[in-house]
Amino acid sequence: MSLRVAVIGAGYFAQFHHAAWDRLQGAELVAIADLDAERAAEAAARYGVPAFTDYSAMLDAVAPDLVDIATPPASHLELVTAVSARGLPAICQKPLAPGYEEALAVVEAAERAGSLLVVHENFRFQPWYREMHRLITARQLGALHGVAFRLRPGDGQGAGAYLDRQPYFQQMERFLVHETAIHFIDTFRYLLGEVSGVMARLRRLNPHIAGEDAGLVVFEFAAGQTGLFDGNRLNDHVAENTRLTMGEMWLEGSAGILRLDGMGRLWWKPHGGPEAMHDYARSDDGFAGDSVYALQGHVLAHLRGEGPVENTAREYLRNLEIEEAIYRSARENRYIWL
């Protein structure tokens, strides 16, 4: 029996949600809602499902088993509250809310109703990070002591930056960390464990946007490792598609270095030996290694009783606490303990 899924949202990124639900065995996409009637109709027609502009009318009409919220963050409190009040589990796109206090309200709305809420944080489901996690767990890197990520998607230059995909990026007063680096806060925690402190320097390079688009963040982890996020959205990196990995990563341990390049390839250099490509399974479908499909399949498996779920909304709040500490560090020009 398939799980009936309704999606709220038909914007740029929601297309990856729709396509993944359509492909997933055990799921049935039953409706799409969006405030933009034309956009909703176009997306719904692609999958032969009804379109709605009123999400409540959609929920009444199709009685889904799961709701996938793929809308901008300012709408999430209203939508999660309404969906949870119906006793329905939900997946909610990140950022969870414009700020921490509202994100907490989103989480508490679901908890009061006793409904499952999972944050759609798909970067940790990208195949290169799943493989990194497997290799760390297998101790191939030895004692892990550091991680570094260099973000260079190259899509943030000039007055037209982001307008072709997600124009609201230009008006976000908190941008690089709140919208983009939050992915790597979560991914760093997935790979190295809990963060115990941060130090940050943030700045705006493109004068045509409201928020910061460049920065350096140093992480300290509870187990003693260190991390570096070095990001700007103006420059690019070596890749056929600079949005595939968004940049390059280095994981360092006592046994050697594991490097992620812009094509999604992993390279292993044992200490004292030559670097060679590490072969592993990855997909070119969907978004960034088919990570949207992987995340949604993970939630689907949990709802079928096939294991625990990652990134519940309550767990995800820790990422937002770290985000707040990063902004505070940059504002106050000091190290922040968590």
N, C-alpha and C positions, 0 to 999 in steps of 0.2 A: 504493500500500500504506500503510495507516494504522499509526501508531505506537501500540503498546499501552501505556496509562498506568494505573498503580495508585496510589491515593492513600492515605497513612497519615494519618488524622485526619478526624474528623467533627464538630468543634466549631463554634463560631459562625462563624469566618472561613473555615473549610474549605468551607462551602457555596458560596462564590464560586469556589473552585478547581474543585469538582465541576461546577458549571454551565458554567464556561468550557471545561473539557475536553469536555463533552458537545456544545458548540456548535462547537468548532474542527474545521474540515475537515483531514483528515490525521491526526487523533488519535482514538483509541477508548478511552474509559474502561472498564476491564475489571474493577475491583474496588475496594472501600473497606474499610479496616480502622480500628478504634478499640477502645480498651480497654473502652469502654462498649458493651455488646452491643446495647442498645436503640437507642442513637444510631447505631451502625454500620448496623443493620438498616433503620432509617428512611431514612437517607441512600441506602443501596444500593438500596432498593426504588424510590426516586424515579427511578433511572436503569436499573433492570432488570439490576443486576449483583450478584454475590455479596458478602456481608458477612462479615467476619472480625474476631475479637478478637485473634488472634495474627498479627502482621505476617509472621513467617517462614513460617507456613502459607500465607498469602496469596501470598507470592512464589513458593513452591514450586508452588502450585496453578495460578496464572495466567501465570507466566513473562512478566512485563511487559518492555517495552523501555525504559521510563522510570519512575522512582518520584518522586512528588511528596509531600514530607514537610510536612504542615500541622498540626503539633503544638506544644505549649509548649516553650520553649527547653531545659529540663532534660533532655528526652528526645533531643535532637538528636545527641549524641555516640554514643550506642548505635545509633541508627537509621542515621546516615550510615555508621558503621563497618560495620554489617551489610550495608547496601545496596551500598556500595562494594566490599566483599569479594566480592560476586557479580559484579563487573565492570559494574554498572549505572550509567548516569548518573542524577543526581538533582537535583531542585530542593528547596531547604530554606527554610522560612519563617524570617523574622527575628523577634526577635533570634536570632542564630546560636547563642548559648549564654548562660548566665547571666553569664559574665565573660570577659575577654579570653583568659586562658590556656586555658580550655576551648574557646573559639572557635578558637584556634590548633590545638588537638588535633583538632577537627572537620575543619579544612582539611587537616591533615597526614594524617588517616586516608584521605581521598579521594585525596590525592596519592600516598600509598604504594601504593594500589591502582591508580593510573593512571586513575581514573574522574572524569568531569566532575561538578563540583558547582557549581550556580548558586544564588545567594541570591535568594529571592523578595522582592525590594525593588521594589514596584510603583509607588511614588509617581513615580519618574522616567518611568514609562510613562503617567502621566496625560496626557490630550491637551493640556492647557494648558501643561504643561512641555515636551512635545515641540515644540509650536509656539513657545514661548519660545526653545528651543534653535535652532530653524530660523531665527528672526528674528535672534538673536545672530550665528549663522554668516553670515547674509546681510548683516550689519553695519547693519541698520536702526536699531539703537540708537546707532550710532557707537562711540566708545571707551567700553566698559562700565566703570563705576567703583563700583557698589554694588548690593546686594540687601538687602531687609528682608522678613521674614515675621512676621506677627502671628497666632499660634495662639490660637483661641478656640472650641473645639468645644462648650463649655457642658454637658458630660456628667459633671462631676466634683464635684457638690455633694452634701453630706450623707452620711448613713450608708448610703444605697442606691446610692452612686456605682458604676457599672460592673457592678453585680450582674446586670443583665438580659442582658448580652452576654458579658463576659469577667471573671468575678468574681475570677480570680487577680490581676487588676490591683491589687486592694486590698492584697495581701500582698507586692508587689514592693518591695524595699528601695531599688532604683534604678528610678524610674518615668518621670518626664517625659522625661529625656534618653535612657535606655536603651530605652524602649518607643516613644516618640513622636518626639522631636527627632531621633533617628537617621535617620528618613525625610528630614529636611531637611538633615542633614549630607550625605547622599548626593545630594540634589537640588541643593544649593548647589554641590557639587563637579561635578556634571553640567553645570551652567550656567556656572560661573565658573572651574573648574579647581581646582588643588590648594590646600589650606589650609596655611598656614605658622605660624599661631599663634592662640590663643584666650584669652579672658578671660570668666569666668562668675560669675554670682550665682544661686544656687538656693535654693528654700525650699518648705516644705509649707504650703498654705493649708487643706486639708481634714484635720482631726485624726483622721478615721476611716480613713485609709489609712496605709500604712507608709512610703512613699517621697515624694520631692519631686514637686510637681505644678505648680510655677510657677518661672519663671526667665528671666534675660536672658543671652544669650551673644553676645559680639562675636567675629567671625571676621576674620582677615587672610588674604588670598590671595597666593599666590606671585607673581602678576602685578601686585600692588599694590592690588587692589580691597579693599573692606571689606564685611562682612555683619553683619546683626543678626537674631537669632532672639529674639523677645519672646513668651513663651508662658505661658498658664495654662489649665488644663482646666475651670475653674469658670465663667468668663464665656463668653457666646456672641457671635456676630457676625451681620451682616445676611445671611441666607440662608434659602431654603426648607428646606434640609437642611444643618445645620451640619457634618455629617460629609462632605459632598461635597468641599470643598477644605480643611476644618478651619480656615480662616482666610483672610487676604488677604496678597498679596505685591506688592512694588514692585521693579521692575528699573530702574535709572537709568543712563543713558549720556549722552554729549555731545550726542546728537541728540534726546533726549527721555526720557520715562518710560513704561514698560509696566506696567500695573496689572492684577492678577488679583483679581476680586471673589468673593464667596461663592457665586455661581451658576455659577462656571466660565467667566465671560465675561472677555475680555481687552479692556483699554481703552488706546489709544495716544494720548499727548499729545506732539506734537512741540514742541521748545523754542520758546517764544513763541507757540504756537498753541493752539487749543481741543482738548479731549479728545474722542475719538470711539471708538465700539466697533469693535474689530478682528474681522472675520469670519473664522472658521476652522472646520474640521470637528471635531466632537466628538460623543460618544455618551452617551446617558442609560441605557444598559444596564449591568447588573452593578454592580460597585463603583467609585465615583469615576471616572466617565468611561470605564468598561470597562477599567481599567488591569490587572486580573488577566488578562483575556482577552488584552490586548496583550502582557503579559510572557510568558505561556505560549506565545502564537503566535510570539514572538521566539525562544524556546528551541527550539520545534518547527522553525522555519525553519533555525536553526543546525544541528540534528541532521540535517536534510535536505541539508546542505552549501551553504546559501544565504547564508553570510556569518558574520562573527565574532559572538560572544555577549558581551553586557554583564553586568557584575556576577558574574563568577566569584567563588568563595569567597575565593581568594587576593587578588583585587583589593578585595574587600569588607572585608578586614581593616583597610585604611586608615581606613575609617569608624569602626571600633572603636577604633583608636589615637586618633582625634580625640575619640571619646566619653570614653575614659580621661583625656585631657588636660583635657576640660571638667570632669569630676568633681574632678580634681586641682586645677584652678584655683579652683573653688569652695571646696574644702577648705583650700587653702593661701593663699587670698586674694591671688592674684598671676597675672600674665600667664604663659602657658606657650607656649614655642616648640616647634614640631614639627620 
